[in-house]
Amino acid sequence: MTRLWSFGSGLALIAAAMLAQDFPPDIFDTRPPALDPAHFRLVLENERVQVIRVRLGPHDKSTVMEIPGHVATYITDQHVRLLFAHSKPKQRSVKAGESVWIEREECGIENLEDKPAEWILVIPKEPEDTP
């Protein structure tokens, strides 16, 4: 009887732990914060935009992922290497305060500096993406 009680309480603990997390995980969530939460943090999301803060430590690399067309506003000066899955890497240098439109990219990003690189992405949502 004691074994049965132990087994039942163990199952209850596992069930409680699963309910406390996002379970099952959304394996089809391809948003940057879901794919690389260490570097991409969702700041705001509504029916029109996603605002994502990106932070790469010195000589840090992000995961290769697709990032839809977006406005990037750079918080720090930076020199990064874009790592593409099917082509040669490309370097990009920008100054703090610059804002640019960037078309859809599928790449990883490597910080080439000895200091952190930070920027904000504003990704507009397509009408069919709205709830």
MDAnalysis code that builds the backbone (N, CA, C; Angstrom):
import MDAnalysis as mda
import numpy as np

u = mda.Universe.empty(393, n_residues=131, atom_resindex=np.repeat(np.arange(131), 3), trajectory=True)
u.add_TopologyAttr("name", ["N", "CA", "C"] * 131)
u.add_TopologyAttr("resid", np.arange(1, 132))
u.add_TopologyAttr("resname", ["MET", "THR", "ARG", "LEU", "TRP", "SER", "PHE", "GLY", "SER", "GLY", "LEU", "ALA", "LEU", "ILE", "ALA", "ALA", "ALA", "MET", "LEU", "ALA", "GLN", "ASP", "PHE", "PRO", "PRO", "ASP", "ILE", "PHE", "ASP", "THR", "ARG", "PRO", "PRO", "ALA", "LEU", "ASP", "PRO", "ALA", "HIS", "PHE", "ARG", "LEU", "VAL", "LEU", "GLU", "ASN", "GLU", "ARG", "VAL", "GLN", "VAL", "ILE", "ARG", "VAL", "ARG", "LEU", "GLY", "PRO", "HIS", "ASP", "LYS", "SER", "THR", "VAL", "MET", "GLU", "ILE", "PRO", "GLY", "HIS", "VAL", "ALA", "THR", "TYR", "ILE", "THR", "ASP", "GLN", "HIS", "VAL", "ARG", "LEU", "LEU", "PHE", "ALA", "HIS", "SER", "LYS", "PRO", "LYS", "GLN", "ARG", "SER", "VAL", "LYS", "ALA", "GLY", "GLU", "SER", "VAL", "TRP", "ILE", "GLU", "ARG", "GLU", "GLU", "CYS", "GLY", "ILE", "GLU", "ASN", "LEU", "GLU", "ASP", "LYS", "PRO", "ALA", "GLU", "TRP", "ILE", "LEU", "VAL", "ILE", "PRO", "LYS", "GLU", "PRO", "GLU", "ASP", "THR", "PRO"])
u.atoms.positions = np.array([
    [0.822, -1.193, 0.000],
    [0.000, 0.000, 0.000],
    [0.865, 1.255, 0.000],
    [1.989, 1.201, 0.726],
    [2.884, 2.353, 0.794],
    [3.468, 2.656, -0.579],
    [3.803, 1.595, -1.336],
    [4.350, 1.798, -2.685],
    [3.315, 2.470, -3.581],
    [2.084, 2.048, -3.490],
    [1.025, 2.624, -4.299],
    [0.830, 4.091, -3.951],
    [0.852, 4.423, -2.669],
    [0.709, 5.814, -2.243],
    [1.887, 6.644, -2.749],
    [3.119, 6.109, -2.667],
    [4.304, 6.814, -3.149],
    [4.220, 7.050, -4.648],
    [3.771, 6.032, -5.381],
    [3.640, 6.150, -6.824],
    [2.599, 7.218, -7.185],
    [1.470, 7.209, -6.505],
    [0.402, 8.177, -6.761],
    [0.833, 9.602, -6.442],
    [1.540, 9.793, -5.318],
    [1.987, 11.140, -4.970],
    [3.070, 11.605, -5.940],
    [3.893, 10.677, -6.438],
    [4.901, 11.026, -7.442],
    [4.248, 11.496, -8.732],
    [3.204, 10.792, -9.158],
    [2.467, 11.206, -10.357],
    [1.826, 12.578, -10.160],
    [1.302, 12.836, -8.983],
    [0.687, 14.132, -8.705],
    [1.726, 15.255, -8.780],
    [2.911, 15.004, -8.260],
    [3.979, 16.020, -8.332],
    [4.399, 16.286, -9.770],
    [4.522, 15.236, -10.564],
    [4.883, 15.403, -11.975],
    [3.800, 16.185, -12.710],
    [2.547, 15.862, -12.466],
    [1.444, 16.575, -13.115],
    [1.439, 18.044, -12.712],
    [1.677, 18.340, -11.443],
    [1.717, 19.734, -10.990],
    [2.859, 20.485, -11.653],
    [4.012, 19.848, -11.794],
    [5.162, 20.490, -12.449],
    [4.864, 20.756, -13.917],
    [4.178, 19.825, -14.587],
    [3.852, 20.010, -16.001],
    [2.855, 21.145, -16.182],
    [1.900, 21.285, -15.280],
    [0.915, 22.355, -15.386],
    [1.528, 23.718, -15.093],
    [2.585, 23.766, -14.289],
    [3.234, 25.027, -13.954],
    [4.038, 25.563, -15.130],
    [4.426, 24.708, -16.073],
    [5.184, 25.118, -17.241],
    [4.244, 25.243, -18.429],
    [4.782, 25.802, -19.536],
    [4.042, 25.789, -20.784],
    [4.186, 24.394, -21.351],
    [3.203, 23.564, -21.151],
    [3.301, 22.184, -21.596],
    [2.064, 21.812, -22.381],
    [2.148, 21.174, -23.500],
    [3.403, 20.851, -24.153],
    [4.006, 22.097, -24.782],
    [5.333, 22.119, -24.987],
    [5.948, 23.291, -25.607],
    [5.461, 23.449, -27.043],
    [5.376, 24.682, -27.505],
    [4.933, 24.952, -28.869],
    [6.123, 24.785, -29.802],
    [6.255, 23.617, -30.412],
    [7.412, 23.347, -31.260],
    [7.323, 24.077, -32.588],
    [6.181, 24.685, -32.889],
    [6.020, 25.406, -34.139],
    [6.168, 26.916, -33.946],
    [6.517, 27.370, -32.760],
    [6.714, 28.791, -32.496],
    [8.067, 29.199, -33.068],
    [8.058, 29.941, -34.165],
    [9.300, 30.317, -34.844],
    [9.694, 31.766, -34.595],
    [9.058, 32.405, -33.625],
    [9.440, 33.773, -33.297],
    [10.833, 33.767, -32.662],
    [11.660, 34.779, -32.941],
    [13.020, 34.814, -32.376],
    [13.089, 34.614, -30.859],
    [12.195, 35.226, -30.041],
    [12.299, 34.988, -28.592],
    [12.065, 33.532, -28.192],
    [11.300, 32.797, -28.987],
    [11.066, 31.383, -28.677],
    [12.254, 30.526, -29.102],
    [12.901, 30.898, -30.203],
    [14.024, 30.115, -30.715],
    [15.333, 30.402, -29.996],
    [15.514, 31.633, -29.535],
    [16.776, 32.018, -28.880],
    [16.492, 32.983, -27.729],
    [15.858, 32.487, -26.657],
    [15.477, 33.377, -25.553],
    [16.661, 33.984, -24.804],
    [17.844, 33.432, -24.958],
    [19.019, 34.002, -24.294],
    [19.412, 35.343, -24.906],
    [19.066, 35.564, -26.176],
    [19.478, 36.789, -26.873],
    [18.314, 37.675, -27.311],
    [17.130, 37.110, -27.513],
    [15.975, 37.849, -28.011],
    [14.896, 37.861, -26.938],
    [14.458, 39.072, -26.526],
    [13.434, 39.185, -25.477],
    [12.255, 39.990, -26.001],
    [11.075, 39.406, -25.935],
    [9.860, 40.093, -26.369],
    [9.530, 41.196, -25.369],
    [9.487, 42.429, -25.857],
    [9.215, 43.583, -25.002],
    [7.735, 43.945, -25.056],
    [7.156, 43.875, -26.261],
    [5.757, 44.255, -26.438],
    [5.211, 43.511, -27.642],
    [3.980, 43.079, -27.522],
    [3.300, 42.482, -28.675],
    [1.840, 42.873, -28.619],
    [1.334, 43.338, -29.758],
    [-0.092, 43.615, -29.873],
    [-0.548, 43.159, -31.255],
    [-1.725, 43.592, -31.680],
    [-2.256, 43.117, -32.960],
    [-1.512, 43.690, -34.164],
    [-0.675, 44.702, -33.954],
    [0.014, 45.338, -35.082],
    [1.509, 45.058, -35.166],
    [2.189, 44.922, -34.021],
    [3.649, 44.764, -34.035],
    [4.136, 43.828, -32.933],
    [5.366, 43.353, -33.136],
    [6.152, 42.715, -32.082],
    [7.373, 43.602, -31.885],
    [7.710, 43.902, -30.645],
    [8.918, 44.658, -30.340],
    [9.835, 43.728, -29.560],
    [11.037, 43.525, -30.096],
    [11.977, 42.567, -29.524],
    [13.297, 43.272, -29.229],
    [13.806, 43.065, -28.026],
    [15.120, 43.598, -27.652],
    [16.142, 42.481, -27.840],
    [17.223, 42.802, -28.544],
    [18.277, 41.824, -28.826],
    [19.528, 42.258, -28.087],
    [20.175, 41.307, -27.421],
    [21.436, 41.590, -26.730],
    [22.390, 40.434, -26.943],
    [23.530, 40.744, -27.557],
    [24.604, 39.763, -27.731],
    [25.794, 40.218, -26.906],
    [26.305, 39.348, -26.060],
    [27.496, 39.666, -25.286],
    [28.717, 39.742, -26.203],
    [29.862, 40.142, -25.652],
    [31.081, 40.211, -26.455],
    [31.384, 38.856, -27.114],
    [31.587, 38.864, -28.416],
    [31.938, 37.675, -29.211],
    [30.892, 36.560, -29.104],
    [29.661, 36.928, -28.803],
    [28.560, 35.975, -28.656],
    [27.901, 35.740, -30.015],
    [27.239, 34.575, -30.189],
    [26.533, 34.235, -31.426],
    [25.086, 33.872, -31.107],
    [24.193, 34.260, -32.007],
    [22.794, 33.865, -31.872],
    [22.541, 32.615, -32.708],
    [21.362, 32.053, -32.536],
    [20.912, 30.915, -33.325],
    [20.558, 31.395, -34.733],
    [20.781, 30.553, -35.737],
    [20.348, 30.874, -37.098],
    [18.832, 30.709, -37.141],
    [18.125, 31.764, -37.595],
    [16.661, 31.748, -37.641],
    [16.176, 32.741, -38.679],
    [14.919, 32.629, -39.021],
    [14.308, 33.596, -39.931],
    [13.753, 34.758, -39.117],
    [14.104, 35.962, -39.556],
    [13.562, 37.166, -38.927],
    [12.799, 37.911, -40.020],
    [11.495, 38.114, -39.861],
    [10.704, 38.812, -40.888],
    [11.224, 40.240, -41.088],
    [10.778, 40.888, -42.195],
    [11.131, 42.281, -42.432],
    [10.815, 43.115, -41.197],
    [11.728, 44.032, -40.832],
    [11.577, 44.767, -39.575],
    [12.351, 46.086, -39.600],
    [12.025, 46.931, -38.650],
    [12.816, 48.128, -38.373],
    [13.766, 47.769, -37.239],
    [15.053, 48.070, -37.437],
    [16.056, 47.850, -36.383],
    [16.548, 49.211, -35.918],
    [16.529, 49.429, -34.620],
    [17.083, 50.646, -34.019],
    [18.209, 50.208, -33.100],
    [19.408, 50.706, -33.367],
    [20.610, 50.248, -32.670],
    [20.855, 51.084, -31.422],
    [21.004, 50.416, -30.298],
    [21.235, 51.070, -29.013],
    [22.727, 51.303, -28.811],
    [23.560, 50.409, -29.332],
    [25.013, 50.525, -29.191],
    [25.654, 50.521, -30.572],
    [26.862, 51.111, -30.670],
    [27.674, 50.926, -31.873],
    [27.958, 49.437, -31.967],
    [27.995, 48.918, -33.184],
    [28.264, 47.487, -33.290],
    [28.874, 47.108, -34.622],
    [29.628, 46.036, -34.547],
    [30.218, 45.398, -35.720],
    [29.888, 43.924, -35.569],
    [29.008, 43.420, -36.446],
    [28.539, 42.047, -36.347],
    [28.780, 41.311, -37.657],
    [28.776, 40.002, -37.566],
    [28.857, 39.134, -38.745],
    [27.532, 38.396, -38.846],
    [26.923, 38.465, -40.031],
    [25.689, 37.723, -40.297],
    [26.078, 36.359, -40.838],
    [25.600, 35.315, -40.204],
    [25.944, 33.935, -40.559],
    [24.755, 33.293, -41.256],
    [24.861, 33.135, -42.561],
    [23.779, 32.575, -43.363],
    [23.934, 31.066, -43.479],
    [22.815, 30.367, -43.562],
    [22.851, 28.905, -43.648],
    [23.395, 28.428, -44.993],
    [23.125, 29.163, -46.073],
    [23.469, 28.674, -47.405],
    [24.329, 29.631, -48.216],
    [24.993, 30.568, -47.575],
    [25.888, 31.464, -48.307],
    [26.979, 31.976, -47.375],
    [27.879, 32.764, -47.928],
    [29.016, 33.257, -47.154],
    [28.574, 34.287, -46.126],
    [29.281, 34.369, -44.996],
    [28.967, 35.394, -43.989],
    [29.182, 36.800, -44.544],
    [28.499, 37.756, -43.937],
    [28.600, 39.164, -44.332],
    [28.724, 39.990, -43.057],
    [29.564, 41.026, -43.092],
    [29.726, 41.882, -41.910],
    [28.865, 43.128, -42.042],
    [28.404, 43.621, -40.883],
    [27.575, 44.828, -40.840],
    [28.062, 45.685, -39.675],
    [28.318, 46.956, -39.945],
    [28.709, 47.917, -38.905],
    [27.678, 49.034, -38.874],
    [27.234, 49.406, -37.661],
    [26.263, 50.486, -37.501],
    [26.615, 51.299, -36.265],
    [26.122, 52.516, -36.236],
    [26.328, 53.414, -35.100],
    [25.080, 53.436, -34.226],
    [25.277, 53.661, -32.955],
    [24.160, 53.783, -32.014],
    [23.234, 54.902, -32.478],
    [21.936, 54.660, -32.373],
    [20.945, 55.656, -32.756],
    [20.430, 55.507, -34.177],
    [21.118, 54.729, -35.011],
    [20.643, 54.521, -36.383],
    [19.405, 53.635, -36.372],
    [18.495, 53.907, -37.304],
    [17.322, 53.059, -37.517],
    [17.254, 52.734, -39.000],
    [17.042, 51.469, -39.323],
    [16.993, 51.036, -40.723],
    [15.899, 49.985, -40.902],
    [15.387, 49.896, -42.142],
    [14.481, 48.811, -42.505],
    [15.337, 47.670, -43.025],
    [15.082, 46.454, -42.551],
    [15.810, 45.268, -43.004],
    [14.788, 44.263, -43.508],
    [14.963, 43.831, -44.755],
    [14.081, 42.810, -45.333],
    [14.258, 41.489, -44.588],
    [13.356, 40.571, -44.819],
    [13.415, 39.250, -44.190],
    [14.810, 38.661, -44.350],
    [15.343, 38.129, -43.246],
    [16.658, 37.496, -43.265],
    [16.561, 36.140, -42.574],
    [17.356, 35.205, -43.037],
    [17.510, 33.937, -42.338],
    [18.991, 33.803, -42.035],
    [19.346, 34.145, -40.804],
    [20.763, 34.150, -40.447],
    [20.933, 34.101, -38.939],
    [22.155, 33.854, -38.529],
    [22.567, 34.019, -37.147],
    [23.415, 35.280, -37.094],
    [23.646, 35.779, -35.910],
    [24.404, 37.016, -35.756],
    [25.528, 36.774, -34.761],
    [26.729, 37.184, -35.128],
    [27.885, 37.060, -34.248],
    [28.417, 38.454, -33.933],
    [28.536, 38.759, -32.659],
    [29.090, 40.045, -32.224],
    [30.616, 39.964, -32.336],
    [31.219, 40.833, -33.124],
    [32.667, 40.826, -33.318],
    [33.403, 41.765, -32.361],
    [32.668, 42.450, -31.513],
    [33.245, 43.447, -30.606],
    [33.583, 42.839, -29.233],
    [34.361, 43.604, -28.454],
    [34.700, 43.233, -27.080],
    [33.693, 43.787, -26.077],
    [32.601, 44.335, -26.577],
    [31.545, 44.885, -25.720],
    [30.198, 44.379, -26.224],
    [29.168, 44.419, -25.383],
    [27.845, 43.932, -25.805],
    [27.272, 44.750, -26.955],
    [26.452, 44.108, -27.761],
    [25.721, 44.766, -28.842],
    [24.232, 44.647, -28.523],
    [23.527, 45.780, -28.603],
    [22.087, 45.777, -28.293],
    [21.329, 46.570, -29.339],
    [20.151, 46.060, -29.694],
    [19.282, 46.773, -30.604],
    [17.849, 46.315, -30.406],
    [16.931, 47.094, -30.986],
    [15.493, 46.826, -30.885],
    [14.972, 46.499, -32.279],
    [14.163, 45.433, -32.381],
    [13.486, 45.073, -33.620],
    [12.010, 45.400, -33.476],
    [11.451, 46.053, -34.470],
    [10.009, 46.288, -34.522],
    [9.509, 45.560, -35.762],
    [8.785, 44.465, -35.537],
    [8.320, 43.604, -36.626],
    [6.825, 43.842, -36.825],
    [6.445, 44.452, -37.969],
    [5.011, 44.646, -38.210],
    [4.341, 43.311, -38.498],
    [3.108, 43.188, -38.062],
    [2.348, 41.956, -38.313],
    [1.531, 42.131, -39.582],
    [1.432, 41.048, -40.331],
    [0.577, 41.030, -41.524],
    [-0.879, 40.949, -41.061],
    [-1.813, 41.443, -41.853],
    [-3.226, 41.377, -41.449],
    [-3.686, 39.975, -41.087],
    [-3.203, 38.935, -41.781],
    [-3.641, 37.579, -41.463],
    [-3.019, 37.060, -40.173],
    [-1.961, 37.741, -39.664],
    [-1.328, 37.344, -38.400],
    [-2.106, 37.832, -37.187],
    [-3.020, 38.772, -37.389],
    [-3.741, 39.332, -36.258],
    [-4.846, 38.388, -35.812],
    [-5.091, 38.341, -34.496],
    [-6.123, 37.426, -33.979],
    [-7.524, 37.857, -34.330],
])
